[in-house]
């Protein structure tokens, strides 16, 4: 964040941080990366994911899972192919969460289960959507929490 404030591009800042992690002698502490960079003018959304849990893009009647299966930062150099781009429109929702939310589902295909949970949510307020997702997960996991559980929902509305 400080590097971007200092004028570095997002990609440049990520490369510098990744290279610093690559050069560490102690590789025990791995850092995941999960960034959603949204251009509010043209609706382009760029997801940068390294070792992070899947994100989801909810459009009217569909939910797309956005993931980049890979290792955390500091393992390999960053490649341009690690950026996933989507176009968002009025009424879409971007849903991001920590791995603790998905892993609490304790199922083999937990991303698919999460996609179904998000499809079933009818609320339109981002705060209520996040709350509903967390309630579903806590219910399905028997309220057994092993890791941090954070859900972030961003609603996209055209400013008229």
C-alpha contacts under 8 A as a table, 3 or more apart, distances in Angstrom:
res1	aa1	res2	aa2	distance
1	X	4	X	5.22
1	X	5	X	6.22
2	X	5	X	4.99
2	X	6	X	6.14
3	X	6	X	4.92
3	X	7	X	6.54
3	X	8	X	5.61
3	X	13	X	6.00
4	X	7	X	5.14
4	X	8	X	4.76
4	X	9	X	6.05
4	X	10	X	6.29
4	X	13	X	6.69
5	X	8	X	7.28
8	X	12	X	6.00
8	X	13	X	5.89
9	X	12	X	5.06
9	X	13	X	6.11
10	X	13	X	5.19
10	X	14	X	6.17
11	X	14	X	5.11
11	X	15	X	6.20
12	X	15	X	5.16
12	X	16	X	6.29
13	X	16	X	5.21
13	X	17	X	6.24
14	X	17	X	5.23
14	X	18	X	5.94
14	X	78	X	7.87
15	X	18	X	5.06
15	X	19	X	5.94
15	X	77	X	7.50
15	X	78	X	6.30
16	X	19	X	5.14
16	X	20	X	6.15
17	X	20	X	5.08
17	X	21	X	6.27
18	X	21	X	5.06
18	X	22	X	6.07
18	X	73	X	5.62
18	X	74	X	4.97
18	X	77	X	6.93
18	X	78	X	7.21
19	X	22	X	4.82
19	X	23	X	6.23
19	X	74	X	6.60
19	X	77	X	7.02
20	X	23	X	5.29
20	X	24	X	6.64
20	X	74	X	7.42
21	X	24	X	5.36
21	X	27	X	7.85
21	X	73	X	7.00
21	X	74	X	4.39
21	X	75	X	7.80
22	X	27	X	7.98
22	X	73	X	7.94
22	X	74	X	4.30
22	X	75	X	6.07
22	X	76	X	7.18
22	X	77	X	7.86
23	X	74	X	7.88
24	X	27	X	6.37
26	X	29	X	7.39
27	X	30	X	6.83
27	X	74	X	7.86
30	X	72	X	6.10
30	X	73	X	6.67
30	X	74	X	7.16
31	X	51	X	7.85
31	X	72	X	5.57
31	X	73	X	5.52
31	X	74	X	7.56
32	X	49	X	7.68
32	X	50	X	5.56
32	X	51	X	4.93
32	X	52	X	5.43
32	X	71	X	7.94
32	X	72	X	4.66
32	X	73	X	5.91
33	X	48	X	7.00
33	X	49	X	5.35
33	X	50	X	4.89
33	X	51	X	6.50
33	X	52	X	5.90
33	X	72	X	6.84
33	X	73	X	6.76
34	X	47	X	7.30
34	X	48	X	5.76
34	X	49	X	4.66
34	X	50	X	6.64
34	X	52	X	5.68
34	X	53	X	7.90
35	X	46	X	7.97
35	X	47	X	5.68
35	X	48	X	5.02
35	X	49	X	6.50
36	X	45	X	6.65
36	X	46	X	5.72
36	X	47	X	4.62
36	X	48	X	6.47
37	X	45	X	5.65
37	X	46	X	5.04
37	X	47	X	6.39
38	X	43	X	6.78
38	X	44	X	5.94
38	X	45	X	4.39
38	X	46	X	6.38
39	X	42	X	5.96
39	X	43	X	5.43
39	X	44	X	5.26
39	X	45	X	6.25
40	X	43	X	5.38
40	X	44	X	7.48
43	X	87	X	5.39
43	X	88	X	5.12
43	X	89	X	6.40
44	X	85	X	6.83
44	X	86	X	5.95
44	X	87	X	4.65
44	X	88	X	6.41
45	X	85	X	5.57
45	X	86	X	5.23
45	X	87	X	5.84
45	X	88	X	6.72
46	X	83	X	6.32
46	X	84	X	5.63
46	X	85	X	4.48
46	X	86	X	6.58
47	X	83	X	5.68
47	X	84	X	5.04
47	X	85	X	6.25
48	X	82	X	6.46
48	X	83	X	5.08
48	X	84	X	6.69
49	X	52	X	5.61
49	X	67	X	7.15
49	X	68	X	6.02
49	X	82	X	6.96
49	X	83	X	7.34
50	X	68	X	7.00
50	X	69	X	7.55
50	X	70	X	5.87
50	X	71	X	5.76
50	X	72	X	4.83
50	X	73	X	6.07
50	X	82	X	7.81
51	X	68	X	7.81
51	X	69	X	6.75
51	X	70	X	5.34
51	X	71	X	4.61
51	X	72	X	4.12
51	X	73	X	7.33
52	X	67	X	7.96
52	X	68	X	7.96
52	X	72	X	7.36
52	X	98	X	7.56
52	X	99	X	7.05
53	X	67	X	7.14
53	X	97	X	6.76
53	X	98	X	6.04
53	X	99	X	4.96
53	X	102	X	7.54
54	X	65	X	6.50
54	X	66	X	5.57
54	X	67	X	4.62
54	X	68	X	7.58
54	X	96	X	7.28
54	X	97	X	7.54
54	X	111	X	7.16
55	X	65	X	6.01
55	X	66	X	5.02
55	X	67	X	6.38
55	X	94	X	7.46
55	X	95	X	5.73
55	X	96	X	4.63
55	X	97	X	6.70
56	X	63	X	6.52
56	X	64	X	5.53
56	X	65	X	4.63
56	X	66	X	5.54
56	X	94	X	5.97
56	X	95	X	5.02
56	X	96	X	6.50
56	X	115	X	7.42
57	X	63	X	5.62
57	X	64	X	5.12
57	X	65	X	6.58
57	X	66	X	7.26
57	X	92	X	7.09
57	X	93	X	5.79
57	X	94	X	4.79
57	X	95	X	6.25
58	X	61	X	7.64
58	X	62	X	5.98
58	X	63	X	4.40
58	X	64	X	6.44
58	X	92	X	5.61
58	X	93	X	5.02
58	X	94	X	6.46
58	X	95	X	7.64
58	X	118	X	7.59
58	X	119	X	7.60
59	X	62	X	5.32
59	X	63	X	6.14
59	X	91	X	6.98
59	X	92	X	4.82
59	X	93	X	6.74
60	X	91	X	7.16
60	X	92	X	6.99
61	X	119	X	7.33
62	X	119	X	6.74
63	X	115	X	6.20
63	X	118	X	7.16
63	X	119	X	6.25
64	X	115	X	7.48
65	X	111	X	7.56
65	X	115	X	6.95
66	X	84	X	7.81
68	X	82	X	6.95
68	X	84	X	7.92
71	X	75	X	6.75
72	X	75	X	6.51
73	X	76	X	7.19
74	X	77	X	7.39
78	X	82	X	7.22
79	X	82	X	5.71
80	X	83	X	6.04
81	X	84	X	7.56
88	X	92	X	6.23
88	X	156	X	7.50
89	X	92	X	5.71
89	X	156	X	6.60
89	X	157	X	7.47
89	X	158	X	7.71
90	X	156	X	5.36
90	X	157	X	4.55
90	X	158	X	5.24
91	X	155	X	6.86
91	X	156	X	5.54
91	X	157	X	5.64
92	X	155	X	6.11
92	X	156	X	5.37
92	X	157	X	7.64
93	X	126	X	7.81
93	X	153	X	6.63
93	X	154	X	5.50
93	X	155	X	4.54
93	X	156	X	6.06
94	X	153	X	5.71
94	X	154	X	5.11
94	X	155	X	6.61
95	X	151	X	7.16
95	X	152	X	5.80
95	X	153	X	4.56
95	X	154	X	6.51
96	X	151	X	5.91
96	X	152	X	5.20
96	X	153	X	6.47
97	X	101	X	6.55
97	X	102	X	7.87
97	X	149	X	7.39
97	X	150	X	5.47
97	X	151	X	4.37
97	X	152	X	6.07
98	X	101	X	5.77
98	X	102	X	7.36
98	X	148	X	7.14
98	X	149	X	5.90
98	X	150	X	5.48
98	X	151	X	6.81
99	X	102	X	5.31
99	X	103	X	5.99
99	X	149	X	7.46
100	X	103	X	5.15
100	X	104	X	5.94
100	X	145	X	7.95
100	X	146	X	7.13
100	X	147	X	4.82
100	X	148	X	5.34
100	X	149	X	5.02
100	X	150	X	7.72
101	X	104	X	5.38
101	X	105	X	7.26
101	X	134	X	7.50
101	X	137	X	6.87
101	X	147	X	7.91
101	X	148	X	7.48
101	X	149	X	4.91
101	X	150	X	6.81
101	X	151	X	7.63
102	X	105	X	5.70
102	X	106	X	7.92
102	X	110	X	6.01
102	X	111	X	6.80
102	X	114	X	7.12
102	X	137	X	7.97
103	X	106	X	5.66
103	X	107	X	7.77
103	X	110	X	7.05
104	X	137	X	6.76
104	X	138	X	7.61
104	X	141	X	5.67
104	X	144	X	7.28
104	X	145	X	6.69
104	X	146	X	7.30
105	X	110	X	6.03
105	X	113	X	7.95
105	X	137	X	6.22
105	X	140	X	6.29
105	X	141	X	5.53
106	X	110	X	7.04
106	X	141	X	7.01
107	X	110	X	5.23
109	X	112	X	5.48
109	X	113	X	6.47
110	X	113	X	4.90
110	X	114	X	6.06
111	X	114	X	5.00
111	X	115	X	6.15
112	X	115	X	4.97
112	X	116	X	6.33
113	X	116	X	5.14
113	X	117	X	6.25
114	X	117	X	4.92
114	X	118	X	6.16
115	X	118	X	5.20
115	X	119	X	6.18
116	X	119	X	4.99
116	X	120	X	6.25
117	X	120	X	5.21
117	X	121	X	6.55
117	X	133	X	6.90
117	X	136	X	7.36
118	X	121	X	5.29
118	X	133	X	6.92
119	X	122	X	7.93
121	X	129	X	6.77
121	X	132	X	7.18
121	X	133	X	7.69
122	X	129	X	7.98
123	X	126	X	7.89
123	X	128	X	6.36
123	X	129	X	5.76
124	X	128	X	7.36
124	X	129	X	6.80
125	X	128	X	5.26
125	X	129	X	6.18
125	X	155	X	7.60
126	X	129	X	4.99
126	X	130	X	6.21
126	X	153	X	5.20
126	X	154	X	6.05
126	X	155	X	5.86
127	X	130	X	5.25
127	X	131	X	6.20
127	X	153	X	6.91
128	X	131	X	4.94
128	X	132	X	5.98
129	X	132	X	5.10
129	X	133	X	6.18
129	X	153	X	7.07
130	X	133	X	5.23
130	X	134	X	6.24
130	X	151	X	5.59
130	X	152	X	6.31
130	X	153	X	5.97
131	X	134	X	5.19
131	X	135	X	6.14
131	X	151	X	8.00
132	X	135	X	5.01
132	X	136	X	6.20
133	X	136	X	5.17
133	X	137	X	6.26
133	X	151	X	7.76
134	X	137	X	5.11
134	X	138	X	6.07
134	X	149	X	7.92
134	X	151	X	7.16
135	X	138	X	5.16
135	X	139	X	6.07
136	X	139	X	5.15
136	X	140	X	6.13
137	X	140	X	5.13
137	X	141	X	6.01
138	X	141	X	5.18
138	X	142	X	6.09
138	X	143	X	4.58
138	X	144	X	7.08
138	X	145	X	7.81
139	X	142	X	5.25
139	X	143	X	5.91
140	X	143	X	7.52
141	X	144	X	5.55
141	X	145	X	7.78
145	X	148	X	7.59
145	X	149	X	7.96
